[in-house]
Amino acid sequence: MSTQDLIGYAAAALTTGSFLPQAILTLRTRDTRGISLVMYSVFTAGVALWLVYGIALGEWPIVVANAVTLVLAATILGTKLVVERGGRRPPPGR
């Protein structure tokens, strides 16, 4: 594996891993009040396009990072949509 690939995988691990705490917290608490629906919609679409781009180039660090990030971002976005449409908001102060 080249140094460039190692740098790519390290960057992927750090940026993708940064979503784990938010995804876990969102799923556990269902508190989505601080999450922008527009921002997460645009971000999720952007990540999907990065994934397609990585596949087109055959660049596995880009593919792996964006595939995992897409799952996490889509999970947060989906939770936001379910909570808003279902009216199930956590109690204030939680």
PyMOL commands that set and color helices and strands:
alter all, ss='L'
color gray80, all
select helices_A, chain A and resi 3-17+19-29+37-57+60-86
alter helices_A, ss='H'
color red, helices_A
deselect
rebuild
show_as cartoon
